[in-house]
Amino acid sequence: MPLCGFNKEMLEGLKKFHEGLAEQRIDKSSEEKQDFLEGN
Amino acid sequence: MAFCGFNKDMLNGIWLFHKGLVEHGIIERSKKKSQMTDETISKEIKDMERFQKELFRIEDAEIRELIKTLTEYACAFYKLLQREGVKDYKKLIEKLNNLYFEMDNKFYSELEGKPNDMKQLAIYMDKLSKE
């Protein structure tokens, strides 16, 4: 963290978290698009 | 996250982040400085609070908000760690992961789209956090 220091593990953890957030969003957008196309 | 859905990577990521906050931020630092972990936590919290007062200097609104909320998150985590005790930090991390997982699970499997869904979710989280 600011001022407690980031180590490699923490940075890796945040990276996974951010990637997960982005990927979940992408998955959700695809589902929504599919639903829209199927008229749901 | 609340409502974006937690996947395994995210839970693993947040677990690593918490672990680092305790092991690197508190335990290693306490050893280096030869001070009690409680003292280190208090110092970290004070430093982060001082830092927060200076964040208005970051012009990019989204980056400023991310740094602000990440710092607030770490502060809240350290306060909880201080309350629960550093000794059992792995249990605490597991509990948090479980809370986050259940928060999403409850919403997506049961509450999504229902009236008062957020109110019900908050009540559920209150109950779960007391277990």
Backbone of each chain as nested JSON, in Angstrom:
{
  "chains": [
    {"id": "A", "residues": [
      {"number": 1, "name": "MET", "atoms": {"N": [0.833, -1.188, 0.0], "CA": [0.0, 0.0, 0.0], "C": [0.864, 1.232, 0.0]}},
      {"number": 2, "name": "PRO", "atoms": {"N": [0.238, 2.389, -0.317], "CA": [1.01, 3.597, -0.151], "C": [1.586, 3.518, 1.248]}},
      {"number": 3, "name": "LEU", "atoms": {"N": [2.825, 3.616, 1.347], "CA": [3.506, 3.768, 2.625], "C": [3.713, 2.509, 3.455]}},
      {"number": 4, "name": "CYS", "atoms": {"N": [3.012, 1.413, 3.166], "CA": [3.408, 0.208, 3.9], "C": [4.336, -0.575, 2.987]}},
      {"number": 5, "name": "GLY", "atoms": {"N": [4.418, -0.165, 1.737], "CA": [5.28, -0.836, 0.777], "C": [4.53, -1.926, 0.05]}},
      {"number": 6, "name": "PHE", "atoms": {"N": [4.712, -1.985, -1.23], "CA": [4.134, -3.063, -2.025], "C": [5.215, -4.111, -2.259]}},
      {"number": 7, "name": "ASN", "atoms": {"N": [4.939, -5.348, -1.961], "CA": [5.888, -6.38, -2.376], "C": [5.352, -7.048, -3.649]}},
      {"number": 8, "name": "LYS", "atoms": {"N": [6.14, -7.978, -4.176], "CA": [5.81, -8.6, -5.46], "C": [4.446, -9.314, -5.409]}},
      {"number": 9, "name": "GLU", "atoms": {"N": [4.226, -9.997, -4.288], "CA": [2.972, -10.751, -4.123], "C": [1.754, -9.839, -4.156]}},
      {"number": 10, "name": "MET", "atoms": {"N": [1.89, -8.704, -3.502], "CA": [0.767, -7.766, -3.45], "C": [0.47, -7.209, -4.837]}},
      {"number": 11, "name": "LEU", "atoms": {"N": [1.528, -6.901, -5.563], "CA": [1.338, -6.382, -6.915], "C": [0.702, -7.442, -7.808]}},
      {"number": 12, "name": "GLU", "atoms": {"N": [1.165, -8.679, -7.644], "CA": [0.599, -9.782, -8.405], "C": [-0.885, -9.962, -8.045]}},
      {"number": 13, "name": "GLY", "atoms": {"N": [-1.168, -9.836, -6.767], "CA": [-2.543, -9.949, -6.295], "C": [-3.431, -8.888, -6.911]}},
      {"number": 14, "name": "LEU", "atoms": {"N": [-2.962, -7.66, -6.907], "CA": [-3.754, -6.57, -7.491], "C": [-3.938, -6.767, -8.99]}},
      {"number": 15, "name": "LYS", "atoms": {"N": [-2.883, -7.25, -9.623], "CA": [-2.957, -7.493, -11.065], "C": [-4.066, -8.51, -11.368]}},
      {"number": 16, "name": "LYS", "atoms": {"N": [-4.073, -9.585, -10.586], "CA": [-5.104, -10.622, -10.791], "C": [-6.492, -10.047, -10.536]}},
      {"number": 17, "name": "PHE", "atoms": {"N": [-6.58, -9.231, -9.522], "CA": [-7.867, -8.639, -9.177], "C": [-8.37, -7.731, -10.31]}},
      {"number": 18, "name": "HIS", "atoms": {"N": [-7.481, -6.877, -10.793], "CA": [-7.857, -5.978, -11.895], "C": [-8.196, -6.764, -13.166]}},
      {"number": 19, "name": "GLU", "atoms": {"N": [-7.393, -7.758, -13.444], "CA": [-7.671, -8.575, -14.64], "C": [-9.032, -9.248, -14.516]}},
      {"number": 20, "name": "GLY", "atoms": {"N": [-9.293, -9.755, -13.302], "CA": [-10.585, -10.407, -13.055], "C": [-11.737, -9.44, -13.265]}},
      {"number": 21, "name": "LEU", "atoms": {"N": [-11.573, -8.229, -12.738], "CA": [-12.627, -7.21, -12.904], "C": [-12.893, -6.95, -14.378]}},
      {"number": 22, "name": "ALA", "atoms": {"N": [-11.812, -6.765, -15.136], "CA": [-11.954, -6.457, -16.561], "C": [-12.557, -7.644, -17.31]}},
      {"number": 23, "name": "GLU", "atoms": {"N": [-12.07, -8.849, -17.014], "CA": [-12.557, -10.017, -17.741], "C": [-14.024, -10.314, -17.433]}},
      {"number": 24, "name": "GLN", "atoms": {"N": [-14.39, -10.139, -16.147], "CA": [-15.796, -10.358, -15.781], "C": [-16.682, -9.39, -16.541]}},
      {"number": 25, "name": "ARG", "atoms": {"N": [-16.194, -8.148, -16.653], "CA": [-16.964, -7.109, -17.353], "C": [-17.125, -7.483, -18.832]}},
      {"number": 26, "name": "ILE", "atoms": {"N": [-16.036, -7.965, -19.401], "CA": [-16.084, -8.358, -20.825], "C": [-17.066, -9.522, -21.012]}},
      {"number": 27, "name": "ASP", "atoms": {"N": [-16.99, -10.51, -20.107], "CA": [-17.908, -11.662, -20.186], "C": [-19.351, -11.2, -20.09]}},
      {"number": 28, "name": "LYS", "atoms": {"N": [-19.594, -10.289, -19.14], "CA": [-20.949, -9.791, -18.922], "C": [-21.472, -9.043, -20.145]}},
      {"number": 29, "name": "SER", "atoms": {"N": [-20.593, -8.219, -20.728], "CA": [-20.994, -7.458, -21.923], "C": [-21.372, -8.419, -23.05]}},
      {"number": 30, "name": "SER", "atoms": {"N": [-20.596, -9.49, -23.204], "CA": [-20.889, -10.457, -24.253], "C": [-22.236, -11.126, -24.008]}},
      {"number": 31, "name": "GLU", "atoms": {"N": [-22.489, -11.472, -22.728], "CA": [-23.779, -12.101, -22.394], "C": [-24.932, -11.16, -22.697]}},
      {"number": 32, "name": "GLU", "atoms": {"N": [-24.742, -9.882, -22.306], "CA": [-25.803, -8.899, -22.527], "C": [-26.067, -8.715, -24.025]}},
      {"number": 33, "name": "LYS", "atoms": {"N": [-24.982, -8.689, -24.78], "CA": [-25.11, -8.517, -26.228], "C": [-25.86, -9.717, -26.826]}},
      {"number": 34, "name": "GLN", "atoms": {"N": [-25.486, -10.91, -26.355], "CA": [-26.121, -12.135, -26.848], "C": [-27.618, -12.123, -26.513]}},
      {"number": 35, "name": "ASP", "atoms": {"N": [-27.928, -11.732, -25.272], "CA": [-29.328, -11.651, -24.853], "C": [-30.099, -10.678, -25.745]}},
      {"number": 36, "name": "PHE", "atoms": {"N": [-29.462, -9.545, -26.02], "CA": [-30.108, -8.518, -26.847], "C": [-30.38, -9.062, -28.239]}},
      {"number": 37, "name": "LEU", "atoms": {"N": [-29.372, -9.746, -28.794], "CA": [-29.513, -10.29, -30.146], "C": [-30.591, -11.362, -30.207]}},
      {"number": 38, "name": "GLU", "atoms": {"N": [-30.724, -12.102, -29.074], "CA": [-31.724, -13.174, -29.043], "C": [-33.102, -12.655, -28.629]}},
      {"number": 39, "name": "GLY", "atoms": {"N": [-33.166, -11.356, -28.356], "CA": [-34.445, -10.738, -27.994], "C": [-34.895, -11.045, -26.588]}},
      {"number": 40, "name": "ASN", "atoms": {"N": [-33.953, -11.397, -25.689], "CA": [-34.328, -11.671, -24.29], "C": [-34.384, -10.387, -23.468]}}
    ]},
    {"id": "B", "residues": [
      {"number": 1, "name": "MET", "atoms": {"N": [-16.43, -7.978, -7.777], "CA": [-16.774, -7.129, -6.639], "C": [-18.263, -7.165, -6.464]}},
      {"number": 2, "name": "ALA", "atoms": {"N": [-18.709, -6.417, -5.434], "CA": [-20.138, -6.386, -5.278], "C": [-20.667, -6.149, -6.675]}},
      {"number": 3, "name": "PHE", "atoms": {"N": [-21.264, -7.128, -7.197], "CA": [-22.051, -7.036, -8.429], "C": [-21.298, -7.133, -9.738]}},
      {"number": 4, "name": "CYS", "atoms": {"N": [-20.029, -7.219, -9.722], "CA": [-19.409, -7.511, -11.01], "C": [-19.131, -8.999, -11.033]}},
      {"number": 5, "name": "GLY", "atoms": {"N": [-19.204, -9.644, -9.851], "CA": [-18.909, -11.075, -9.775], "C": [-17.449, -11.301, -9.44]}},
      {"number": 6, "name": "PHE", "atoms": {"N": [-17.199, -12.153, -8.476], "CA": [-15.821, -12.5, -8.129], "C": [-15.474, -13.8, -8.81]}},
      {"number": 7, "name": "ASN", "atoms": {"N": [-14.418, -13.835, -9.57], "CA": [-13.972, -15.119, -10.082], "C": [-12.786, -15.599, -9.234]}},
      {"number": 8, "name": "LYS", "atoms": {"N": [-12.292, -16.774, -9.554], "CA": [-11.243, -17.395, -8.743], "C": [-9.961, -16.551, -8.725]}},
      {"number": 9, "name": "ASP", "atoms": {"N": [-9.624, -16.011, -9.877], "CA": [-8.431, -15.167, -9.982], "C": [-8.525, -13.945, -9.08]}},
      {"number": 10, "name": "MET", "atoms": {"N": [-9.69, -13.347, -9.066], "CA": [-9.886, -12.157, -8.243], "C": [-9.772, -12.496, -6.759]}},
      {"number": 11, "name": "LEU", "atoms": {"N": [-10.373, -13.592, -6.356], "CA": [-10.291, -13.998, -4.953], "C": [-8.853, -14.345, -4.58]}},
      {"number": 12, "name": "ASN", "atoms": {"N": [-8.168, -15.009, -5.499], "CA": [-6.769, -15.34, -5.263], "C": [-5.934, -14.056, -5.181]}},
      {"number": 13, "name": "GLY", "atoms": {"N": [-6.255, -13.118, -6.068], "CA": [-5.536, -11.838, -6.086], "C": [-5.715, -11.069, -4.799]}},
      {"number": 14, "name": "ILE", "atoms": {"N": [-6.929, -11.027, -4.331], "CA": [-7.2, -10.269, -3.108], "C": [-6.593, -10.969, -1.897]}},
      {"number": 15, "name": "TRP", "atoms": {"N": [-6.524, -12.289, -1.958], "CA": [-5.881, -13.06, -0.884], "C": [-4.391, -12.697, -0.816]}},
      {"number": 16, "name": "LEU", "atoms": {"N": [-3.75, -12.644, -1.982], "CA": [-2.324, -12.276, -2.025], "C": [-2.111, -10.846, -1.529]}},
      {"number": 17, "name": "PHE", "atoms": {"N": [-3.027, -9.98, -1.901], "CA": [-2.914, -8.581, -1.491], "C": [-3.009, -8.463, 0.041]}},
      {"number": 18, "name": "HIS", "atoms": {"N": [-3.986, -9.117, 0.626], "CA": [-4.134, -9.098, 2.088], "C": [-2.909, -9.705, 2.77]}},
      {"number": 19, "name": "LYS", "atoms": {"N": [-2.465, -10.807, 2.214], "CA": [-1.307, -11.506, 2.795], "C": [-0.091, -10.566, 2.816]}},
      {"number": 20, "name": "GLY", "atoms": {"N": [0.102, -9.866, 1.695], "CA": [1.221, -8.926, 1.613], "C": [1.083, -7.779, 2.594]}},
      {"number": 21, "name": "LEU", "atoms": {"N": [-0.162, -7.304, 2.737], "CA": [-0.39, -6.209, 3.682], "C": [0.037, -6.617, 5.092]}},
      {"number": 22, "name": "VAL", "atoms": {"N": [-0.231, -7.868, 5.456], "CA": [0.129, -8.322, 6.809], "C": [1.608, -8.713, 6.879]}},
      {"number": 23, "name": "GLU", "atoms": {"N": [2.013, -9.639, 6.02], "CA": [3.363, -10.191, 6.152], "C": [4.445, -9.168, 5.814]}},
      {"number": 24, "name": "HIS", "atoms": {"N": [4.247, -8.481, 4.709], "CA": [5.246, -7.507, 4.286], "C": [5.055, -6.166, 4.995]}},
      {"number": 25, "name": "GLY", "atoms": {"N": [3.796, -5.706, 5.015], "CA": [3.528, -4.368, 5.565], "C": [3.67, -4.293, 7.075]}},
      {"number": 26, "name": "ILE", "atoms": {"N": [3.351, -5.36, 7.763], "CA": [3.351, -5.289, 9.232], "C": [4.413, -6.19, 9.884]}},
      {"number": 27, "name": "ILE", "atoms": {"N": [4.372, -7.488, 9.566], "CA": [5.27, -8.411, 10.289], "C": [6.741, -8.124, 9.98]}},
      {"number": 28, "name": "GLU", "atoms": {"N": [7.082, -8.095, 8.679], "CA": [8.492, -7.826, 8.306], "C": [8.943, -6.458, 8.811]}},
      {"number": 29, "name": "ARG", "atoms": {"N": [8.081, -5.478, 8.637], "CA": [8.425, -4.108, 9.054], "C": [8.641, -4.016, 10.568]}},
      {"number": 30, "name": "SER", "atoms": {"N": [7.824, -4.733, 11.322], "CA": [7.965, -4.703, 12.785], "C": [9.305, -5.301, 13.193]}},
      {"number": 31, "name": "LYS", "atoms": {"N": [9.679, -6.404, 12.5], "CA": [10.961, -7.05, 12.81], "C": [12.104, -6.108, 12.503]}},
      {"number": 32, "name": "LYS", "atoms": {"N": [12.039, -5.486, 11.316], "CA": [13.094, -4.565, 10.882], "C": [13.268, -3.41, 11.864]}},
      {"number": 33, "name": "LYS", "atoms": {"N": [12.166, -2.907, 12.335], "CA": [12.214, -1.734, 13.212], "C": [12.22, -2.109, 14.696]}},
      {"number": 34, "name": "SER", "atoms": {"N": [12.232, -3.39, 14.954], "CA": [12.169, -3.902, 16.332], "C": [11.049, -3.244, 17.13]}},
      {"number": 35, "name": "GLN", "atoms": {"N": [9.869, -3.286, 16.56], "CA": [8.733, -2.735, 17.301], "C": [7.561, -3.707, 17.283]}},
      {"number": 36, "name": "MET", "atoms": {"N": [6.613, -3.497, 18.164], "CA": [5.446, -4.373, 18.249], "C": [4.577, -4.182, 17.0]}},
      {"number": 37, "name": "THR", "atoms": {"N": [3.919, -5.271, 16.597], "CA": [3.091, -5.18, 15.384], "C": [1.975, -4.132, 15.541]}},
      {"number": 38, "name": "ASP", "atoms": {"N": [1.459, -4.04, 16.743], "CA": [0.392, -3.073, 17.009], "C": [0.862, -1.636, 16.744]}},
      {"number": 39, "name": "GLU", "atoms": {"N": [2.083, -1.405, 17.134], "CA": [2.69, -0.086, 16.92], "C": [2.857, 0.185, 15.419]}},
      {"number": 40, "name": "THR", "atoms": {"N": [3.311, -0.84, 14.695], "CA": [3.503, -0.698, 13.244], "C": [2.177, -0.411, 12.546]}},
      {"number": 41, "name": "ILE", "atoms": {"N": [1.134, -1.135, 12.962], "CA": [-0.184, -0.919, 12.35], "C": [-0.64, 0.524, 12.587]}},
      {"number": 42, "name": "SER", "atoms": {"N": [-0.514, 0.98, 13.823], "CA": [-0.945, 2.355, 14.132], "C": [-0.184, 3.374, 13.296]}},
      {"number": 43, "name": "LYS", "atoms": {"N": [1.102, 3.133, 13.14], "CA": [1.931, 4.054, 12.356], "C": [1.493, 4.05, 10.882]}},
      {"number": 44, "name": "GLU", "atoms": {"N": [1.239, 2.853, 10.338], "CA": [0.801, 2.743, 8.941], "C": [-0.523, 3.477, 8.733]}},
      {"number": 45, "name": "ILE", "atoms": {"N": [-1.432, 3.29, 9.664], "CA": [-2.743, 3.952, 9.547], "C": [-2.564, 5.467, 9.562]}},
      {"number": 46, "name": "LYS", "atoms": {"N": [-1.751, 5.946, 10.488], "CA": [-1.519, 7.404, 10.564], "C": [-0.89, 7.924, 9.276]}},
      {"number": 47, "name": "ASP", "atoms": {"N": [0.095, 7.182, 8.752], "CA": [0.761, 7.607, 7.508], "C": [-0.243, 7.674, 6.356]}},
      {"number": 48, "name": "MET", "atoms": {"N": [-1.081, 6.654, 6.274], "CA": [-2.05, 6.639, 5.17], "C": [-3.07, 7.752, 5.313]}},
      {"number": 49, "name": "GLU", "atoms": {"N": [-3.434, 8.067, 6.534], "CA": [-4.371, 9.181, 6.744], "C": [-3.727, 10.51, 6.343]}},
      {"number": 50, "name": "ARG", "atoms": {"N": [-2.45, 10.643, 6.634], "CA": [-1.739, 11.869, 6.225], "C": [-1.661, 11.943, 4.7]}},
      {"number": 51, "name": "PHE", "atoms": {"N": [-1.406, 10.789, 4.089], "CA": [-1.315, 10.709, 2.63], "C": [-2.643, 11.116, 1.983]}},
      {"number": 52, "name": "GLN", "atoms": {"N": [-3.718, 10.627, 2.566], "CA": [-5.05, 10.93, 2.007], "C": [-5.322, 12.429, 1.94]}},
      {"number": 53, "name": "LYS", "atoms": {"N": [-4.793, 13.158, 2.898], "CA": [-5.009, 14.614, 2.912], "C": [-4.295, 15.319, 1.757]}},
      {"number": 54, "name": "GLU", "atoms": {"N": [-3.341, 14.634, 1.148], "CA": [-2.571, 15.24, 0.059], "C": [-3.032, 14.788, -1.325]}},
      {"number": 55, "name": "LEU", "atoms": {"N": [-4.008, 13.902, -1.356], "CA": [-4.391, 13.305, -2.643], "C": [-5.05, 14.272, -3.624]}},
      {"number": 56, "name": "PHE", "atoms": {"N": [-5.534, 15.392, -3.129], "CA": [-6.153, 16.369, -4.032], "C": [-5.154, 16.861, -5.075]}},
      {"number": 57, "name": "ARG", "atoms": {"N": [-3.864, 16.634, -4.818], "CA": [-2.83, 17.082, -5.755], "C": [-2.776, 16.226, -7.029]}},
      {"number": 58, "name": "ILE", "atoms": {"N": [-3.416, 15.075, -7.001], "CA": [-3.431, 14.208, -8.192], "C": [-4.572, 14.679, -9.09]}},
      {"number": 59, "name": "GLU", "atoms": {"N": [-4.226, 15.159, -10.265], "CA": [-5.246, 15.776, -11.12], "C": [-6.205, 14.773, -11.766]}},
      {"number": 60, "name": "ASP", "atoms": {"N": [-5.661, 13.634, -12.162], "CA": [-6.505, 12.634, -12.832], "C": [-7.548, 12.1, -11.836]}},
      {"number": 61, "name": "ALA", "atoms": {"N": [-8.807, 12.433, -12.087], "CA": [-9.859, 12.126, -11.112], "C": [-10.006, 10.626, -10.843]}},
      {"number": 62, "name": "GLU", "atoms": {"N": [-9.883, 9.822, -11.897], "CA": [-10.081, 8.378, -11.698], "C": [-8.898, 7.753, -10.952]}},
      {"number": 63, "name": "ILE", "atoms": {"N": [-7.699, 8.19, -11.33], "CA": [-6.517, 7.662, -10.628], "C": [-6.545, 8.106, -9.163]}},
      {"number": 64, "name": "ARG", "atoms": {"N": [-6.919, 9.364, -8.958], "CA": [-7.012, 9.88, -7.575], "C": [-8.002, 9.038, -6.763]}},
      {"number": 65, "name": "GLU", "atoms": {"N": [-9.126, 8.735, -7.386], "CA": [-10.137, 7.951, -6.673], "C": [-9.66, 6.529, -6.381]}},
      {"number": 66, "name": "LEU", "atoms": {"N": [-8.955, 5.951, -7.348], "CA": [-8.433, 4.591, -7.124], "C": [-7.435, 4.577, -5.969]}},
      {"number": 67, "name": "ILE", "atoms": {"N": [-6.531, 5.553, -5.974], "CA": [-5.523, 5.6, -4.9], "C": [-6.202, 5.87, -3.556]}},
      {"number": 68, "name": "LYS", "atoms": {"N": [-7.165, 6.76, -3.582], "CA": [-7.889, 7.095, -2.346], "C": [-8.583, 5.853, -1.773]}},
      {"number": 69, "name": "THR", "atoms": {"N": [-9.305, 5.143, -2.644], "CA": [-10.078, 4.008, -2.134], "C": [-9.187, 2.824, -1.766]}},
      {"number": 70, "name": "LEU", "atoms": {"N": [-8.086, 2.669, -2.491], "CA": [-7.157, 1.586, -2.138], "C": [-6.531, 1.87, -0.771]}},
      {"number": 71, "name": "THR", "atoms": {"N": [-6.192, 3.128, -0.545], "CA": [-5.607, 3.517, 0.741], "C": [-6.648, 3.35, 1.854]}},
      {"number": 72, "name": "GLU", "atoms": {"N": [-7.872, 3.739, 1.565], "CA": [-8.94, 3.569, 2.565], "C": [-9.171, 2.082, 2.863]}},
      {"number": 73, "name": "TYR", "atoms": {"N": [-9.1, 1.285, 1.811], "CA": [-9.293, -0.162, 1.994], "C": [-8.206, -0.722, 2.916]}},
      {"number": 74, "name": "ALA", "atoms": {"N": [-6.965, -0.337, 2.626], "CA": [-5.855, -0.834, 3.445], "C": [-5.979, -0.359, 4.891]}},
      {"number": 75, "name": "CYS", "atoms": {"N": [-6.407, 0.878, 5.064], "CA": [-6.616, 1.415, 6.419], "C": [-7.665, 0.577, 7.156]}},
      {"number": 76, "name": "ALA", "atoms": {"N": [-8.783, 0.333, 6.476], "CA": [-9.871, -0.431, 7.1], "C": [-9.388, -1.847, 7.429]}},
      {"number": 77, "name": "PHE", "atoms": {"N": [-8.604, -2.428, 6.52], "CA": [-8.086, -3.779, 6.761], "C": [-7.16, -3.789, 7.983]}},
      {"number": 78, "name": "TYR", "atoms": {"N": [-6.298, -2.784, 8.079], "CA": [-5.383, -2.721, 9.234], "C": [-6.134, -2.511, 10.546]}},
      {"number": 79, "name": "LYS", "atoms": {"N": [-7.211, -1.733, 10.504], "CA": [-8.01, -1.527, 11.714], "C": [-8.643, -2.849, 12.162]}},
      {"number": 80, "name": "LEU", "atoms": {"N": [-9.127, -3.596, 11.176], "CA": [-9.725, -4.902, 11.475], "C": [-8.658, -5.864, 11.996]}},
      {"number": 81, "name": "LEU", "atoms": {"N": [-7.496, -5.818, 11.389], "CA": [-6.38, -6.674, 11.808], "C": [-5.977, -6.356, 13.251]}},
      {"number": 82, "name": "GLN", "atoms": {"N": [-5.967, -5.084, 13.569], "CA": [-5.608, -4.651, 14.922], "C": [-6.658, -5.164, 15.928]}},
      {"number": 83, "name": "ARG", "atoms": {"N": [-7.903, -5.074, 15.504], "CA": [-8.989, -5.53, 16.387], "C": [-8.956, -7.042, 16.594]}},
      {"number": 84, "name": "GLU", "atoms": {"N": [-8.729, -7.776, 15.522], "CA": [-8.781, -9.243, 15.594], "C": [-7.462, -9.871, 16.04]}},
      {"number": 85, "name": "GLY", "atoms": {"N": [-6.371, -9.14, 15.897], "CA": [-5.054, -9.651, 16.294], "C": [-4.279, -10.22, 15.118]}},
      {"number": 86, "name": "VAL", "atoms": {"N": [-3.003, -9.849, 15.041], "CA": [-2.167, -10.258, 13.905], "C": [-1.96, -11.779, 13.871]}},
      {"number": 87, "name": "LYS", "atoms": {"N": [-1.959, -12.383, 15.042], "CA": [-1.655, -13.815, 15.152], "C": [-2.527, -14.683, 14.231]}},
      {"number": 88, "name": "ASP", "atoms": {"N": [-3.794, -14.362, 14.171], "CA": [-4.718, -15.186, 13.376], "C": [-5.03, -14.561, 12.02]}},
      {"number": 89, "name": "TYR", "atoms": {"N": [-4.039, -13.922, 11.422], "CA": [-4.339, -13.165, 10.206], "C": [-4.81, -14.042, 9.046]}},
      {"number": 90, "name": "LYS", "atoms": {"N": [-4.352, -15.29, 9.006], "CA": [-4.779, -16.139, 7.886], "C": [-6.272, -16.444, 7.962]}},
      {"number": 91, "name": "LYS", "atoms": {"N": [-6.763, -16.628, 9.185], "CA": [-8.199, -16.854, 9.389], "C": [-8.987, -15.629, 8.953]}},
      {"number": 92, "name": "LEU", "atoms": {"N": [-8.449, -14.464, 9.281], "CA": [-9.121, -13.213, 8.926], "C": [-9.204, -13.054, 7.403]}},
      {"number": 93, "name": "ILE", "atoms": {"N": [-8.115, -13.358, 6.729], "CA": [-8.089, -13.253, 5.265], "C": [-9.107, -14.22, 4.649]}},
      {"number": 94, "name": "GLU", "atoms": {"N": [-9.152, -15.429, 5.193], "CA": [-10.125, -16.417, 4.698], "C": [-11.55, -15.918, 4.899]}},
      {"number": 95, "name": "LYS", "atoms": {"N": [-11.763, -15.323, 6.064], "CA": [-13.109, -14.819, 6.385], "C": [-13.516, -13.73, 5.387]}},
      {"number": 96, "name": "LEU", "atoms": {"N": [-12.584, -12.842, 5.078], "CA": [-12.891, -11.765, 4.134], "C": [-13.19, -12.321, 2.746]}},
      {"number": 97, "name": "ASN", "atoms": {"N": [-12.361, -13.268, 2.315], "CA": [-12.596, -13.881, 0.998], "C": [-13.982, -14.526, 0.949]}},
      {"number": 98, "name": "ASN", "atoms": {"N": [-14.311, -15.198, 2.044], "CA": [-15.605, -15.859, 2.112], "C": [-16.75, -14.837, 2.071]}},
      {"number": 99, "name": "LEU", "atoms": {"N": [-16.566, -13.735, 2.794], "CA": [-17.587, -12.673, 2.79], "C": [-17.805, -12.133, 1.378]}},
      {"number": 100, "name": "TYR", "atoms": {"N": [-16.709, -11.854, 0.686], "CA": [-16.82, -11.293, -0.668], "C": [-17.466, -12.297, -1.626]}},
      {"number": 101, "name": "PHE", "atoms": {"N": [-17.068, -13.551, -1.477], "CA": [-17.637, -14.585, -2.336], "C": [-19.145, -14.704, -2.082]}},
      {"number": 102, "name": "GLU", "atoms": {"N": [-19.515, -14.765, -0.807], "CA": [-20.927, -14.922, -0.456], "C": [-21.759, -13.716, -0.857]}},
      {"number": 103, "name": "MET", "atoms": {"N": [-21.131, -12.535, -0.804], "CA": [-21.835, -11.309, -1.199], "C": [-22.308, -11.412, -2.657]}},
      {"number": 104, "name": "ASP", "atoms": {"N": [-21.41, -11.833, -3.495], "CA": [-21.752, -11.983, -4.907], "C": [-22.708, -13.14, -5.151]}},
      {"number": 105, "name": "ASN", "atoms": {"N": [-22.418, -14.237, -4.466], "CA": [-23.213, -15.434, -4.639], "C": [-24.674, -15.167, -4.275]}},
      {"number": 106, "name": "LYS", "atoms": {"N": [-24.879, -14.51, -3.143], "CA": [-26.231, -14.196, -2.67], "C": [-26.95, -13.313, -3.704]}},
      {"number": 107, "name": "PHE", "atoms": {"N": [-26.232, -12.321, -4.186], "CA": [-26.858, -11.391, -5.125], "C": [-27.246, -12.09, -6.427]}},
      {"number": 108, "name": "TYR", "atoms": {"N": [-26.273, -12.744, -7.026], "CA": [-26.533, -13.323, -8.351], "C": [-27.432, -14.561, -8.318]}},
      {"number": 109, "name": "SER", "atoms": {"N": [-27.366, -15.302, -7.215], "CA": [-28.163, -16.531, -7.217], "C": [-29.563, -16.307, -6.651]}},
      {"number": 110, "name": "GLU", "atoms": {"N": [-29.759, -15.207, -5.936], "CA": [-31.032, -15.058, -5.237], "C": [-31.704, -13.696, -5.376]}},
      {"number": 111, "name": "LEU", "atoms": {"N": [-30.927, -12.631, -5.271], "CA": [-31.54, -11.311, -5.103], "C": [-31.649, -10.463, -6.365]}},
      {"number": 112, "name": "GLU", "atoms": {"N": [-30.81, -10.723, -7.33], "CA": [-30.749, -9.847, -8.508], "C": [-32.13, -9.657, -9.139]}},
      {"number": 113, "name": "GLY", "atoms": {"N": [-32.497, -8.406, -9.324], "CA": [-33.763, -8.093, -9.99], "C": [-34.968, -8.022, -9.064]}},
      {"number": 114, "name": "LYS", "atoms": {"N": [-34.768, -8.395, -7.789], "CA": [-35.899, -8.365, -6.848], "C": [-36.006, -6.989, -6.202]}},
      {"number": 115, "name": "PRO", "atoms": {"N": [-37.236, -6.631, -5.748], "CA": [-37.353, -5.329, -5.069], "C": [-36.503, -5.325, -3.793]}},
      {"number": 116, "name": "ASN", "atoms": {"N": [-35.936, -4.204, -3.482], "CA": [-35.098, -4.067, -2.278], "C": [-33.887, -4.998, -2.269]}},
      {"number": 117, "name": "ASP", "atoms": {"N": [-33.416, -5.361, -3.454], "CA": [-32.299, -6.316, -3.504], "C": [-31.071, -5.828, -2.721]}},
      {"number": 118, "name": "MET", "atoms": {"N": [-30.74, -4.55, -2.857], "CA": [-29.549, -4.034, -2.175], "C": [-29.733, -3.973, -0.662]}},
      {"number": 119, "name": "LYS", "atoms": {"N": [-30.945, -3.614, -0.271], "CA": [-31.23, -3.569, 1.169], "C": [-31.08, -4.976, 1.758]}},
      {"number": 120, "name": "GLN", "atoms": {"N": [-31.66, -5.932, 1.061], "CA": [-31.583, -7.317, 1.543], "C": [-30.136, -7.816, 1.571]}},
      {"number": 121, "name": "LEU", "atoms": {"N": [-29.398, -7.397, 0.572], "CA": [-27.991, -7.831, 0.518], "C": [-27.198, -7.236, 1.688]}},
      {"number": 122, "name": "ALA", "atoms": {"N": [-27.439, -5.958, 1.967], "CA": [-26.723, -5.312, 3.079], "C": [-27.074, -5.982, 4.407]}},
      {"number": 123, "name": "ILE", "atoms": {"N": [-28.357, -6.316, 4.577], "CA": [-28.791, -6.994, 5.813], "C": [-28.12, -8.372, 5.915]}},
      {"number": 124, "name": "TYR", "atoms": {"N": [-28.06, -9.045, 4.784], "CA": [-27.411, -10.368, 4.753], "C": [-25.925, -10.25, 5.105]}},
      {"number": 125, "name": "MET", "atoms": {"N": [-25.272, -9.224, 4.557], "CA": [-23.841, -9.033, 4.824], "C": [-23.598, -8.684, 6.295]}},
      {"number": 126, "name": "ASP", "atoms": {"N": [-24.516, -7.919, 6.859], "CA": [-24.399, -7.573, 8.28], "C": [-24.438, -8.85, 9.115]}},
      {"number": 127, "name": "LYS", "atoms": {"N": [-25.401, -9.702, 8.785], "CA": [-25.568, -10.958, 9.525], "C": [-24.324, -11.847, 9.349]}},
      {"number": 128, "name": "LEU", "atoms": {"N": [-23.898, -11.967, 8.11], "CA": [-22.756, -12.835, 7.8], "C": [-21.466, -12.351, 8.477]}},
      {"number": 129, "name": "SER", "atoms": {"N": [-21.304, -11.041, 8.542], "CA": [-20.069, -10.499, 9.128], "C": [-20.005, -10.728, 10.635]}},
      {"number": 130, "name": "LYS", "atoms": {"N": [-21.155, -11.024, 11.233], "CA": [-21.183, -11.259, 12.693], "C": [-20.978, -12.724, 13.054]}},
      {"number": 131, "name": "GLU", "atoms": {"N": [-20.961, -13.591, 12.058], "CA": [-20.834, -15.035, 12.342], "C": [-19.405, -15.398, 12.69]}}
    ]}
  ]
}
